[in-house]
């Protein structure tokens, strides 16, 4: 009961506009008071949990995303994809989806993808006949490919709080990412000519394509270096994050020459602010988890769910429902560091592998981040696109119902989709 009240308090505080980190602090204060916990001991345990080499990848990947945004890498990726597929029916919408996927394979963040790609593409999409509300909704969903396509900051957090291999969690979301990408491409292709008409500009000439490819090669080399290094056993995810920062610096400053000292300084400051907020959330969540574990809350929750839904099918449906509702009320970091470890014993009790659960959580974040009332990614996409969220809610919910939710259900009830790549790379 106290755990449910704690989650409700977290939702209320966030709904009142309290910064997420301090909303977690409020929940911690409530639990310390209710359970009369020793705050000094909790603080030491929390800092000990933060003392992790794995977590070093977090600020580095965040910084990579901001450097890509300010270093002109996103612009070259957009131009490359547009030259390849953007001049065909449904091609420009497909360009947005594919660019988001490539961007996610470098930065691991959705917010950086929204800011970078949305700024570049939403106006041209409107000129080609795409409604701004539809473009914002498509951007909101497609940007979450950065959470599913490795490297992923969300999966780093999941691995830390559930004590799983980061590289294995990265691999677990590749299958759902491919399925989501295909679903978005098909949805966009069907929408063109039915929901709206697209103005085509003609197929790009060979010289134009060659120029776009040549300019994009340094940017396209980044995901190959990062992912090839991780899964080729050359370096760990943390080392890959450091390599990603160096590569983004070199490409942005010396190849494209868009990364000035002022932009670099702004990127570092933004990355520090984002990382500081996430680390505070992690610290408080570790302390909250310690209290809940001491009070046997996860075990009680497991007994309740397995007693309420003895069939694994209905237990997974219940877990999916909780994840979706939680995602609609909280941001992706909150869902990952609070709900995921709380429900991990529940799903393992019904035979779900932790890596399979990582993919389920990743898919739930895609839905929650674009579902009202919180919908942080959808709100951001609307701000970037300079459009009222009322125009984007309808297309977003349609995308969720026809693409994101089916992908989550397929991921939930077809374990091989999420376990194939971990098994292929030797993690399972």
C-alpha positions in Angstrom: 0.0 0.0 0.0 2.8 2.4 0.9 4.6 1.6 -2.4 1.5 2.4 -4.3 1.1 5.7 -2.4 4.7 6.5 -3.1 4.2 6.1 -6.9 1.0 8.1 -6.7 2.9 10.8 -4.9 5.6 10.8 -7.6 2.9 11.2 -10.3 1.2 14.1 -8.4 4.5 15.9 -7.8 5.4 15.7 -11.5 1.9 16.7 -12.5 2.3 19.8 -10.3 5.4 20.8 -12.2 8.0 19.8 -9.6 11.3 18.9 -11.4 11.6 15.1 -11.8 14.7 14.8 -9.6 13.1 16.7 -6.7 9.8 14.7 -7.2 11.9 11.6 -6.5 13.4 13.3 -3.5 9.9 14.0 -2.2 9.0 10.3 -2.6 12.2 9.3 -0.7 11.4 11.7 2.1 7.9 10.1 2.4 9.3 6.5 2.5 12.0 7.4 5.0 9.3 8.9 7.2 6.8 6.0 6.8 9.4 3.2 7.3 11.7 5.1 9.7 14.7 4.3 7.5 18.3 5.3 8.3 19.0 8.1 5.9 22.7 8.1 6.5 23.0 4.4 5.6 20.7 4.9 2.5 22.9 7.8 1.3 26.1 5.7 1.5 24.4 2.8 -0.3 23.1 5.2 -3.0 26.5 6.7 -3.6 28.1 3.2 -3.7 25.6 2.2 -6.4 26.5 5.3 -8.4 30.1 4.4 -8.3 29.9 2.4 -11.5 32.1 2.4 -14.6 29.0 1.5 -16.6 27.4 4.8 -15.7 30.4 6.7 -17.2 28.8 5.9 -20.6 25.7 8.0 -19.7 27.2 11.5 -19.8 29.4 10.6 -22.8 26.5 9.5 -24.9 24.4 12.5 -23.8 27.3 14.8 -24.9 27.6 12.9 -28.2 23.9 13.7 -29.0 24.4 17.4 -28.3 27.7 17.5 -30.4 25.9 15.8 -33.3 23.2 18.5 -33.1 25.6 21.4 -33.0 28.2 19.9 -35.3 26.1 19.6 -38.5 26.1 15.8 -38.4 22.3 15.6 -38.3 22.0 17.9 -41.3 24.2 15.7 -43.5 22.3 12.6 -42.5 19.0 14.3 -43.5 20.4 15.4 -46.8 21.8 11.9 -47.5 18.5 10.0 -46.7 16.5 12.6 -48.7 18.7 12.1 -51.7 18.3 8.3 -51.5 14.6 7.9 -50.8 13.1 11.4 -50.2 12.0 12.2 -53.7 9.5 9.3 -54.1 6.0 8.9 -52.8 6.1 8.9 -49.1 9.8 9.3 -49.3 10.2 12.5 -47.2 8.3 11.0 -44.3 10.5 7.9 -44.7 13.5 10.1 -44.6 12.5 11.4 -41.2 12.1 7.8 -39.9 15.4 6.6 -41.3 17.3 9.6 -40.2 15.9 9.2 -36.7 17.1 5.6 -36.7 20.6 6.5 -37.8 20.8 9.4 -35.3 19.7 7.0 -32.5 22.4 4.6 -33.5 25.0 7.3 -32.7 23.6 9.3 -29.8 21.2 7.0 -27.9 18.8 9.9 -27.1 15.3 10.8 -28.3 15.4 14.5 -27.2 18.5 15.3 -29.3 16.9 13.6 -32.3 13.7 15.7 -31.9 15.6 18.9 -31.6 18.0 18.2 -34.5 15.9 16.4 -37.0 12.7 18.3 -36.2 14.4 21.7 -36.7 15.7 20.6 -40.1 12.7 18.6 -41.5 9.3 19.8 -40.3 9.2 22.9 -42.4 10.3 21.1 -45.6 7.7 18.4 -44.8 5.0 21.0 -44.7 6.1 22.4 -48.0 5.7 18.9 -49.5 2.1 18.6 -48.2 2.6 16.9 -44.8 0.4 18.4 -42.1 2.5 19.8 -39.3 0.5 17.9 -36.6 1.2 14.6 -38.5 4.9 15.5 -38.9 5.3 16.2 -35.2 3.6 13.0 -34.3 5.7 10.9 -36.7 8.8 12.7 -35.3 7.8 11.9 -31.8 7.5 8.2 -32.4 10.4 7.9 -34.8 12.8 9.8 -32.4 12.2 7.0 -29.9 14.1 4.7 -32.2 17.1 6.2 -30.3 15.9 4.3 -27.3 15.6 1.0 -29.1 18.5 1.2 -31.6 21.8 0.8 -29.6 23.5 2.5 -28.0 20.6 3.6 -25.8 20.7 5.7 -22.6 17.5 4.1 -21.5 19.0 0.6 -21.8 22.1 1.8 -19.9 19.8 2.8 -17.0 17.8 -0.4 -17.2 21.1 -2.5 -17.1 22.3 -0.5 -14.1 19.2 -0.7 -12.0 18.5 -4.4 -12.9 22.2 -5.5 -12.9 22.2 -6.8 -16.4 24.8 -6.6 -19.1 24.7 -3.2 -21.0 25.7 -4.8 -24.3 23.1 -7.5 -23.9 20.4 -5.0 -23.2 21.5 -3.1 -26.3 21.2 -6.2 -28.4 17.8 -7.1 -27.0 16.1 -4.0 -28.5 17.5 -4.3 -32.0 14.6 -6.6 -33.2 11.8 -4.4 -31.9 13.6 -1.4 -33.4 13.6 -3.0 -36.8 10.0 -3.9 -36.5 9.0 -0.4 -35.3 10.9 1.2 -38.2 9.1 -1.0 -40.8 5.8 -0.2 -39.2 6.4 3.5 -39.3 7.5 3.3 -43.0 4.4 1.3 -44.0 2.1 3.6 -42.0 3.6 6.7 -43.7 3.4 5.2 -47.1 -0.3 4.3 -46.7 -1.1 7.7 -45.2 0.3 9.5 -48.3 -2.6 9.9 -50.8 -5.2 9.0 -48.2 -4.8 11.4 -45.3 -2.9 14.0 -47.3 -1.3 14.5 -50.7 2.5 14.8 -51.0 4.2 17.2 -53.4 7.0 15.3 -55.2 10.1 17.2 -56.4 11.6 14.6 -58.8 14.3 12.0 -58.4 17.7 13.2 -57.3 20.3 13.1 -60.1 23.4 10.9 -59.8 25.7 13.7 -59.1 23.5 15.0 -56.3 23.3 11.6 -54.8 27.1 11.1 -55.0 27.6 14.5 -53.3 25.1 13.7 -50.5 26.8 10.3 -49.9 30.3 11.8 -49.9 29.3 14.5 -47.3 27.4 11.9 -45.2 30.2 9.3 -45.1 31.9 10.7 -42.0 28.6 10.8 -40.2 27.6 7.3 -41.4 30.9 6.0 -40.1 30.0 6.8 -36.5 27.4 4.1 -35.9 29.6 1.5 -37.7 32.5 2.4 -35.4 30.4 2.5 -32.2 28.3 -0.7 -32.8 31.1 -2.6 -34.6 33.4 -1.9 -31.7 30.9 -3.0 -29.0 29.8 -6.2 -30.7 33.2 -6.9 -32.2 34.7 -7.1 -28.8 37.0 -4.2 -29.5 35.8 -2.0 -26.6 33.1 -1.9 -23.9 30.0 0.3 -24.1 31.7 2.8 -21.8 34.7 2.9 -24.0 32.4 3.2 -27.1 30.8 6.3 -25.5 34.2 7.9 -25.2 35.1 7.0 -28.8 31.7 8.5 -29.9 32.5 11.8 -28.2 35.9 12.0 -29.9 34.5 11.0 -33.3 31.7 13.5 -33.0 34.2 16.3 -32.1 36.5 15.4 -35.0 33.7 15.2 -37.6 31.9 18.3 -36.3 34.9 20.5 -35.9 37.4 19.4 -38.5 35.3 17.7 -41.2 32.1 19.7 -41.4 33.5 22.7 -39.5 30.1 23.6 -38.0 31.2 22.9 -34.4 32.5 26.3 -33.1 33.8 27.0 -29.6 30.5 28.7 -28.7 28.5 25.7 -29.9 30.9 23.3 -28.2 30.5 25.2 -24.9 26.7 25.2 -25.2 26.7 21.4 -25.9 28.9 20.7 -22.8 26.6 22.8 -20.6 23.4 21.2 -21.9 24.9 17.7 -21.5 26.0 18.5 -18.0 22.5 19.7 -17.1 20.9 16.6 -18.5 23.4 14.3 -16.9 23.1 16.0 -13.5 19.3 15.6 -13.5 19.5 11.9 -14.5 22.2 11.1 -11.9 20.1 12.8 -9.1 17.1 10.7 -10.2 19.3 7.6 -10.1 20.7 8.4 -6.6 17.2 8.9 -5.2 15.8 5.8 -7.0 18.6 3.6 -5.6 17.7 4.7 -2.1 14.0 4.2 -2.8 14.7 0.7 -4.2 16.7 -0.1 -1.1 13.8 0.8 1.2 11.3 -1.1 -1.0 13.6 -4.2 -1.1 14.1 -4.1 2.7 10.3 -4.0 3.1 9.8 -6.9 0.6 7.7 -4.8 -1.7 8.9 -6.5 -4.9 8.2 -10.0 -3.4 4.7 -8.9 -2.3 4.0 -7.5 -5.7 5.1 -10.7 -7.4 2.9 -12.8 -5.1 -0.1 -10.5 -5.8 0.3 -10.5 -9.6 1.0 -14.2 -9.9 -1.9 -14.9 -7.6 -4.2 -12.6 -9.5 -3.2 -13.8 -12.9 -1.9 -17.4 -12.7 -1.7 -17.6 -16.5 1.6 -16.1 -17.8 -0.4 -14.5 -20.7 -2.6 -12.5 -18.4 0.3 -11.6 -16.1 2.2 -10.2 -19.1 -0.9 -8.3 -20.2 -1.2 -6.8 -16.7 2.5 -5.8 -16.7 2.1 -4.3 -20.2 -0.9 -2.3 -19.0 1.0 -1.0 -15.9 4.0 0.0 -18.1 1.8 1.9 -20.6 -0.1 3.7 -17.9 3.1 4.6 -16.0 4.7 5.8 -19.2 1.7 8.1 -19.9 2.1 9.6 -16.4 5.9 9.6 -15.9 8.9 10.3 -18.1 11.1 7.5 -19.6 13.8 7.8 -16.9 11.2 7.4 -14.1 9.6 4.4 -15.7 13.0 2.7 -16.3 14.5 3.3 -12.8 11.3 2.8 -10.7 8.8 0.5 -12.5 11.3 -1.8 -14.3 13.2 -3.1 -11.2 9.9 -3.3 -9.3 8.3 -5.6 -11.9 11.4 -7.6 -12.9 10.7 -10.2 -10.2 7.1 -10.4 -11.4 8.0 -11.2 -15.0 10.9 -13.6 -14.1 8.4 -15.5 -11.9 6.2 -16.2 -15.0 9.3 -17.2 -17.1 10.3 -14.0 -18.9 14.0 -13.5 -19.4 15.4 -10.2 -18.1 16.7 -9.3 -21.6 13.2 -9.9 -23.0 11.8 -7.6 -20.3 14.3 -5.0 -21.3 12.9 -4.9 -24.8 9.3 -4.8 -23.4 10.3 -1.8 -21.3 11.9 -0.1 -24.2 8.7 -0.5 -26.3 6.6 0.8 -23.5 8.7 4.0 -23.3 7.9 4.6 -27.0 4.2 4.6 -26.2 4.4 6.5 -22.9 6.6 9.3 -24.2 4.0 10.2 -26.8 0.8 9.6 -24.8 -1.0 12.4 -22.9 -1.1 13.7 -20.3 2.7 13.9 -19.9 3.9 13.0 -23.4 7.3 14.7 -23.0 8.6 13.8 -26.5 5.4 14.7 -28.3 5.3 18.1 -26.5 8.9 18.7 -27.5 8.2 17.7 -31.1 5.3 20.2 -31.1 7.5 23.0 -29.7 10.1 22.3 -32.3 7.5 22.2 -35.1 5.7 25.3 -33.8 2.4 23.6 -33.7 -0.3 23.2 -30.9 -0.3 19.7 -29.4 -4.0 19.5 -30.1 -3.1 19.0 -33.8 -0.6 16.2 -33.0 -2.5 14.2 -30.4 -4.8 12.5 -33.0 -2.1 11.4 -35.4 0.1 10.3 -32.4 -2.6 8.1 -30.9 -3.3 6.6 -34.3 0.4 5.8 -34.7 0.5 4.3 -31.2 -2.6 2.2 -31.9 -1.6 0.9 -35.3 2.2 0.7 -35.0 3.8 1.1 -31.5 1.3 -0.9 -29.5 1.3 -3.9 -31.9 5.1 -3.8 -31.8 5.0 -3.9 -28.0 2.6 -6.9 -28.1 4.6 -8.8 -30.6 7.8 -8.1 -28.5 6.0 -9.3 -25.4 4.6 -12.6 -26.8 7.4 -13.4 -29.3 10.5 -13.7 -27.1 12.7 -14.6 -30.0 12.4 -11.1 -31.5 14.3 -9.7 -28.5 16.5 -12.7 -27.7 17.8 -13.4 -31.3 20.5 -10.7 -31.3 21.7 -11.3 -27.8 22.0 -15.0 -28.7 23.7 -14.1 -32.0 26.3 -12.0 -30.2 26.9 -14.5 -27.5 25.2 -12.7 -24.6 22.5 -15.3 -24.0 
